[in-house]
Amino acid sequence: MRPSELPDYAARNRALWSAGDRNQEEWGRRQWTTEEIRWGLFGVPEDDIHVLPDLHGTDVIELGCGTAYFAAWLARRGARVVGVDVSPVQLERARAFQREFELEFPLIEANAEEVPLSAASFDLAISEYGASIWCDPFKWIPEAHGLLRPGGRLVFLCNSTLCVLCSDDDGRVHEKLERAQLGLGRLDWADEEGEGSEFQLSHGDWIDLLRKTGFEVERLVELYAPEGASTNPHWDFVSAEWASRWPAEEIWVVRRP
Ligand SMILES: C[S@@+](CC[C@H](N)C(=O)[O-])C[C@H]1O[C@@H](n2cnc3c(N)ncnc32)[C@H](O)[C@@H]1O
């Protein structure tokens, strides 16, 4: 896949995630080493929120898999997983972890908005800070719907709308509204590590998009930092203190009827 074939924001994001480490080596190893499934920056245990369906014998695709630790967690629970990512560097890192942890599953270099796999061939599509924030929702949500079998679920984690509204131009989260909700959508930013484009929607816009695409919305799980949690040293744009009072992240669970 050539970057010139990608939409401008996807080419920017591919370059961003292919340059430098962006904490992925250390964070990825920590996550690959963890046996338990834990969600988000503050490690909320799956056993506490029960977001995932039974995984044994299911076909699962992770959209924007990065180092693929989430896919690895699902593979260890008996799912047949495929990871998709637009960055060859991220996929190389994921392959290195596969060798280190002796767990192989297919990894495909592709834009998660146009996945070169058969329609209706997965029971679960998942994204944890992958397509869920780096892809255009008006493209990747219909794509995920098409990849799922009837009855299949899409589960994705992103920053909460409130967290986005309280984040300044450097991405740091404060105790006051820093940006308008009206017009939320594509957010372009640049820092010393590079330039990226993220996508964030308000809850009303998410529900409209998901329902128009054909999904039933089952749950919106708002994640708080668990008691005693500390700020994530790898991703410190939002403090544990903030996240113990307001939800910094949210997980959407939707089903293709
Ligand atoms: C925060 S990381 C991945 C999250 C993963 N849970 C992890 O931490 O390793 C974001 C990933 O999204 C990928 N990504 C960005 N835009 C994408 C696109 N258009 N299609 C597929 N993957 C994309 C990046 O290459 C990067 O690996």
The ligand as a Gaussian input file, in Angstrom:
#p B3LYP/6-31G(d) Opt

LIG

0 1
 C       -2.526000       3.935000      19.837000
 S       -1.994000       2.923000      18.544000
 C       -2.804000       1.394000      18.641000
 C       -3.499000       0.966000      19.723000
 C       -3.116000      -0.391000      20.182000
 N       -4.149000      -0.773000      21.101000
 C       -1.731000      -0.256000      20.810000
 O       -1.642000       0.515000      21.784000
 O       -0.755000      -0.796000      20.313000
 C       -2.862000       3.544000      17.120000
 C       -2.668000       2.680000      15.889000
 O       -3.627000       3.043000      14.902000
 C       -3.006000       2.863000      13.652000
 N       -3.737000       3.576000      12.607000
 C       -3.799000       4.913000      12.417000
 N       -4.538000       5.180000      11.320000
 C       -4.939000       3.985000      10.807000
 C       -5.688000       3.594000       9.668000
 N       -6.201000       4.508000       8.827000
 N       -5.903000       2.286000       9.443000
 C       -5.364000       1.336000      10.282000
 N       -4.624000       1.647000      11.357000
 C       -4.417000       2.941000      11.625000
 C       -1.593000       3.383000      13.883000
 O       -0.704000       2.955000      12.897000
 C       -1.273000       2.846000      15.260000
 O       -0.631000       1.613000      15.209000

